[in-house]
Amino acid sequence: MNTPEENWTPEERRLHDALERAAERVEPGPDGLARIRRRTAVVPIWRRPVVIGLAGATGLAAAVLVGGAIALNGSDDDTPVATTTSSSPASETPTTPPPATTPPADTTPPVQTLTVPVYYAADSGDGLRLTREFHTVETSLSPIAAAVHEMLAAPPADPDYATLWAPGAEVVAGEVGEGFIGVDLTGTPSLDATDSADLALQQLVYTATAAAANAGLDGSLPVRITVDGAPVERLFDAVDAAEPVGRADPLEVRQLVQINEPGEGATVSGPVDVQGEAAAFEANVLWELRRDGEVVDSGNTSTTECCTFAPFDLQLGDLEPGTYELVMSEDDPSGGEGRPPTSDSRTFTVE
């Protein structure tokens, strides 16, 4: 039974309008009648036009109600293909935007300029002792690792100094841990001199602890050495390194006179200021200034404290342009009866 148009519900009105618009877009083909006969000759009830029409109308109504659209394809059976869309208008922004993608963080440490203390060894006259240089490097390593790297790989500026470590070991990391300074190496730690294993271990310990202190960290901590992340029972198969190792007595292992400034090979302008530290009897340090092998000036200066490592400051004043060698040594109260006094030297150029 047909319902008068004026009594249609809103849904029926929208269904009627949608069917009418769809029908207006259909153009019959020249073989339309033959195709209708083929399709209605012998077909199951569920494929007959009435059933198809009802199903299509139902689908169309659902599509209209959810904001969908109908598209007629060009296949032989002209089956309507429904393409569903969002219930919001196409011009609106989706209510749930796709998650923002965050680019992966750059985990490469930045390259920075560091000045790090590096310990080497020098012949003091009564055997090898540790001595120190400051190296300025461009590195992405931590201050401790950078200093150890210089100790292992960089030659000293002073030709009187040398590392006790043979090539073959590299530093992986150097950081302050809980109660120790951790230094992780890779490769095979070995020695240039087989009788200097204890001093070579102290060379690394002094370098790592000085670098920590220079970076504002706790340089009093002992150093725990690992190789490829694993603990080391004995370093060089000669010295115990199973536990963190602290600094040995500096009076026993360090060169007793140390020039800090100017650095080896430096170019300076007057007035020339020499700074360093020494553990000297009665705080007395002797010095000679040489040019072309000849002594051009000499004298003595004092540290701030006797018999322990303490700073000194020597003012050489304005010097004529040229290259000089400065030799500073501890006083010898024995008059040659005791051990040879230790000394340090610097070659520098005055502009």
C-alpha positions as CSV (number, residue, x, y, z in Angstrom):
1,M,0.0,0.0,0.0
2,N,1.4,3.4,-1.0
3,T,1.6,6.1,1.6
4,P,0.7,9.6,0.3
5,E,3.8,11.8,-0.2
6,E,2.6,14.4,2.3
7,N,2.7,11.7,5.0
8,W,6.3,10.6,4.4
9,T,8.6,10.6,7.3
10,P,11.9,12.6,6.9
11,E,13.8,9.3,6.4
12,E,11.4,8.3,3.6
13,R,11.8,11.7,2.0
14,R,15.6,11.5,2.0
15,L,15.4,7.9,0.7
16,H,13.1,9.0,-2.2
17,D,15.4,11.9,-3.1
18,A,18.5,9.8,-3.0
19,L,16.8,7.1,-5.3
20,E,15.6,9.8,-7.7
21,R,19.1,11.3,-8.0
22,A,20.6,7.9,-8.6
23,A,18.1,7.1,-11.3
24,E,18.8,10.4,-13.1
25,R,22.4,9.3,-13.5
26,V,21.6,5.9,-15.1
27,E,21.7,5.9,-18.9
28,P,20.2,2.7,-20.5
29,G,22.5,0.9,-23.0
30,P,21.5,-0.4,-26.4
31,D,21.5,-4.0,-25.2
32,G,19.5,-3.2,-22.0
33,L,16.5,-5.3,-22.9
34,A,18.5,-8.4,-23.7
35,R,20.4,-8.2,-20.5
36,I,17.2,-7.8,-18.5
37,R,15.8,-11.0,-20.1
38,R,19.0,-12.9,-19.4
39,R,18.9,-11.9,-15.8
40,T,15.2,-12.6,-15.2
41,A,14.9,-15.9,-17.1
42,V,15.7,-18.4,-14.4
43,V,17.1,-17.0,-11.2
44,P,16.7,-17.9,-7.6
45,I,14.3,-15.8,-5.7
46,W,17.0,-14.0,-3.8
47,R,18.5,-12.8,-7.1
48,R,15.2,-11.5,-8.5
49,P,14.8,-7.8,-9.2
50,V,12.3,-7.2,-6.4
51,V,14.6,-8.6,-3.8
52,I,17.6,-6.8,-5.2
53,G,15.7,-3.6,-5.3
54,L,14.7,-4.0,-1.7
55,A,18.2,-4.8,-0.6
56,G,19.7,-1.9,-2.6
57,A,17.1,0.5,-1.2
58,T,17.9,-0.7,2.3
59,G,21.6,-0.3,1.7
60,L,21.1,3.1,0.1
61,A,19.0,4.3,3.0
62,A,21.7,3.2,5.5
63,A,24.4,4.9,3.4
64,V,22.4,8.2,3.2
65,L,21.7,8.1,7.0
66,V,25.5,7.8,7.8
67,G,26.6,10.3,5.3
68,G,27.7,7.7,2.8
69,A,27.7,7.8,-1.1
70,I,26.6,5.4,-3.9
71,A,28.7,4.7,-6.9
72,L,27.7,2.7,-10.0
73,N,30.5,0.8,-11.5
74,G,31.0,-0.3,-15.1
75,S,30.8,-4.1,-14.6
76,D,28.4,-6.3,-16.6
77,D,26.0,-6.7,-13.7
78,D,26.0,-3.0,-12.7
79,T,26.1,-3.9,-9.0
80,P,26.1,-0.8,-6.9
81,V,29.3,-0.4,-4.9
82,A,28.9,1.5,-1.6
83,T,31.9,3.5,-0.4
84,T,31.5,4.5,3.2
85,T,33.0,7.7,4.6
86,S,33.3,9.4,7.9
87,S,30.2,10.8,9.5
88,S,31.9,14.2,9.6
89,P,32.0,16.4,6.5
90,A,35.1,16.0,4.3
91,S,36.1,19.6,5.0
92,E,36.3,19.1,8.7
93,T,39.4,18.2,10.6
94,P,39.3,14.6,11.9
95,T,38.4,14.5,15.5
96,T,41.3,12.2,16.3
97,P,44.5,13.4,14.5
98,P,47.2,10.8,13.6
99,P,49.8,10.6,16.3
100,A,52.7,13.0,15.8
101,T,56.0,11.3,14.8
102,T,59.0,12.3,16.9
103,P,62.3,12.0,15.1
104,P,64.8,9.8,16.9
105,A,67.0,11.7,19.3
106,D,70.7,12.2,18.3
107,T,72.6,10.2,20.8
108,T,76.0,11.2,19.5
109,P,77.8,13.4,22.1
110,P,78.6,16.8,20.9
111,V,82.2,17.7,20.0
112,Q,83.7,20.1,22.5
113,T,87.1,21.7,23.2
114,L,88.7,20.4,26.4
115,T,92.0,21.0,28.2
116,V,92.9,17.8,30.0
117,P,95.8,16.8,32.2
118,V,97.9,13.9,30.9
119,Y,100.5,12.0,32.8
120,Y,103.6,10.6,31.2
121,A,106.9,9.3,32.5
122,A,110.4,10.9,32.5
123,D,113.8,9.8,33.7
124,S,114.5,11.8,36.9
125,G,118.0,10.6,37.4
126,D,117.1,8.0,39.9
127,G,114.6,6.1,37.8
128,L,111.3,6.8,36.0
129,R,108.8,9.2,37.6
130,L,105.4,10.5,36.5
131,T,105.2,14.0,35.0
132,R,102.3,15.9,33.5
133,E,101.3,18.0,30.5
134,F,98.0,19.8,29.6
135,H,96.6,19.0,26.2
136,T,93.8,20.9,24.4
137,V,91.7,18.6,22.3
138,E,88.5,18.6,20.2
139,T,86.6,15.5,21.4
140,S,83.2,14.0,22.0
141,L,84.6,11.9,24.9
142,S,84.0,12.7,28.5
143,P,86.9,14.7,30.2
144,I,88.2,11.6,31.9
145,A,88.0,9.4,28.7
146,A,89.6,12.2,26.7
147,A,92.6,12.5,29.1
148,V,93.1,8.7,29.1
149,H,92.8,8.7,25.3
150,E,95.6,11.3,25.1
151,M,97.7,9.2,27.5
152,L,97.3,6.1,25.3
153,A,97.5,7.6,21.8
154,A,99.0,11.1,21.8
155,P,102.7,11.6,22.0
156,P,103.9,14.1,24.6
157,A,104.9,17.6,23.5
158,D,108.1,17.4,25.7
159,P,110.7,15.1,24.1
160,D,111.9,14.2,27.6
161,Y,108.5,12.5,28.3
162,A,107.1,9.2,27.2
163,T,104.1,6.9,27.8
164,L,104.7,3.6,29.4
165,W,101.8,2.0,27.5
166,A,102.5,0.2,24.3
167,P,100.0,0.6,21.4
168,G,97.1,-1.8,21.4
169,A,94.7,-0.4,24.1
170,E,92.0,2.2,23.6
171,V,89.6,3.9,26.0
172,V,85.9,3.2,25.7
173,A,84.5,5.3,28.6
174,G,85.7,7.2,31.7
175,E,83.1,8.3,34.2
176,V,82.7,8.8,38.0
177,G,80.7,5.9,39.5
178,E,79.6,5.2,43.0
179,G,82.8,5.3,45.1
180,F,85.2,5.0,42.1
181,I,86.2,6.4,38.8
182,G,85.5,3.8,36.1
183,V,87.8,3.5,33.1
184,D,86.8,1.0,30.4
185,L,89.4,-0.1,27.9
186,T,89.4,-2.2,24.8
187,G,92.1,-4.1,23.1
188,T,95.2,-5.5,24.8
189,P,96.9,-3.4,27.4
190,S,100.6,-3.9,27.3
191,L,103.9,-2.2,28.3
192,D,106.8,-0.6,26.5
193,A,109.0,-1.5,29.5
194,T,108.3,-4.8,31.3
195,D,109.7,-3.5,34.6
196,S,107.4,-0.5,34.8
197,A,104.0,-2.2,35.3
198,D,103.3,-0.5,38.7
199,L,104.2,2.9,37.4
200,A,102.2,2.4,34.2
201,L,99.1,1.6,36.3
202,Q,99.7,4.8,38.3
203,Q,100.1,6.7,35.0
204,L,96.5,5.8,34.2
205,V,95.3,6.4,37.8
206,Y,96.9,9.8,38.0
207,T,95.6,10.8,34.6
208,A,92.0,9.7,35.3
209,T,91.9,11.3,38.8
210,A,93.5,14.6,37.6
211,A,91.0,14.8,34.7
212,A,88.1,14.2,37.1
213,A,89.3,17.0,39.5
214,N,90.0,19.3,36.5
215,A,86.4,18.8,35.4
216,G,85.0,19.7,38.9
217,L,84.4,16.1,39.8
218,D,85.7,14.0,42.7
219,G,89.4,13.3,41.9
220,S,90.1,11.6,45.2
221,L,88.3,8.4,44.2
222,P,90.2,5.3,43.3
223,V,90.1,4.0,39.7
224,R,88.3,0.8,38.6
225,I,89.7,-0.6,35.4
226,T,87.7,-2.8,33.1
227,V,88.5,-4.2,29.6
228,D,85.5,-4.6,27.3
229,G,83.3,-4.1,30.3
230,A,84.8,-7.0,32.3
231,P,86.7,-6.7,35.5
232,V,90.5,-7.1,35.3
233,E,92.2,-9.3,37.9
234,R,95.7,-8.4,36.9
235,L,96.8,-5.7,34.5
236,F,99.7,-6.6,32.1
237,D,99.7,-10.0,33.9
238,A,101.8,-8.2,36.5
239,V,99.9,-5.9,38.9
240,D,96.7,-6.5,40.8
241,A,93.7,-4.5,39.4
242,A,90.8,-6.5,40.8
243,E,89.8,-3.7,43.1
244,P,89.7,0.1,42.4
245,V,93.3,1.5,42.6
246,G,94.1,4.7,44.3
247,R,97.0,7.1,43.8
248,A,100.3,6.1,45.1
249,D,102.2,8.6,47.3
250,P,103.2,11.4,44.9
251,L,106.6,11.8,46.7
252,E,107.3,8.2,45.6
253,V,106.1,8.3,42.0
254,R,106.0,11.9,40.7
255,Q,108.8,14.0,39.4
256,L,109.5,16.4,42.2
257,V,109.8,19.5,40.0
258,Q,107.1,20.2,37.5
259,I,106.8,23.2,35.1
260,N,103.2,23.9,34.1
261,E,103.5,27.1,32.1
262,P,104.8,27.9,29.6
263,G,104.1,24.6,27.8
264,E,106.7,22.9,25.7
265,G,107.3,24.7,22.4
266,A,105.0,27.6,23.4
267,T,105.3,31.1,21.9
268,V,105.0,33.8,24.5
269,S,105.3,37.5,24.8
270,G,106.9,39.4,27.6
271,P,106.9,39.7,30.5
272,V,107.5,35.9,30.8
273,D,105.8,34.2,33.8
274,V,106.7,30.7,34.8
275,Q,104.4,28.6,36.9
276,G,104.7,25.1,38.3
277,E,104.9,23.0,41.5
278,A,107.6,21.2,43.4
279,A,108.3,19.2,46.5
280,A,111.6,20.8,47.4
281,F,113.8,20.8,50.5
282,E,113.2,24.1,52.4
283,A,110.9,25.1,49.5
284,N,113.9,26.1,47.4
285,V,113.9,25.6,43.6
286,L,116.9,26.4,41.4
287,W,116.6,27.6,37.8
288,E,118.8,28.4,34.8
289,L,117.8,30.1,31.6
290,R,119.7,29.1,28.5
291,R,119.9,30.3,25.0
292,D,121.8,28.5,22.3
293,G,123.2,26.2,25.0
294,E,124.6,29.1,27.0
295,V,123.3,30.2,30.5
296,V,122.0,33.7,30.2
297,D,120.4,34.0,33.6
298,S,120.0,31.9,36.8
299,G,118.7,32.0,40.3
300,N,116.3,30.4,42.7
301,T,112.6,30.7,43.7
302,S,110.5,29.3,46.4
303,T,107.4,27.2,46.6
304,T,104.6,28.1,49.1
305,E,105.4,25.1,51.3
306,C,108.4,22.9,52.1
307,C,108.8,19.3,51.3
308,T,105.4,18.6,49.7
309,F,104.0,19.5,46.3
310,A,103.3,23.2,46.4
311,P,103.1,25.9,43.7
312,F,105.8,28.3,42.6
313,D,105.7,31.4,40.4
314,L,108.9,32.7,38.7
315,Q,108.9,36.1,36.9
316,L,111.6,36.2,34.2
317,G,110.5,39.6,33.0
318,D,110.9,40.9,29.5
319,L,113.3,38.8,27.4
320,E,114.7,39.5,24.0
321,P,113.0,37.7,21.1
322,G,114.3,34.2,20.5
323,T,114.2,30.6,21.7
324,Y,115.1,29.7,25.3
325,E,115.4,26.7,27.5
326,L,114.5,26.9,31.1
327,V,115.8,24.2,33.5
328,M,114.3,24.1,37.1
329,S,115.5,21.6,39.7
330,E,115.3,20.8,43.4
331,D,118.2,21.9,45.6
332,D,120.6,19.2,46.7
333,P,121.3,19.6,50.4
334,S,123.5,16.4,50.4
335,G,126.1,18.1,48.2
336,G,126.1,15.1,45.8
337,E,126.1,12.4,48.4
338,G,122.4,11.5,48.0
339,R,120.2,10.7,45.1
340,P,120.4,12.9,42.0
341,P,118.1,16.0,42.2
342,T,115.1,15.9,39.9
343,S,114.5,18.6,37.3
344,D,112.2,19.7,34.6
345,S,112.9,21.8,31.5
346,R,110.9,23.8,28.9
347,T,111.8,25.2,25.5
348,F,109.8,28.2,24.5
349,T,110.0,31.1,22.1
350,V,109.7,34.8,22.9
351,E,108.0,37.0,20.2
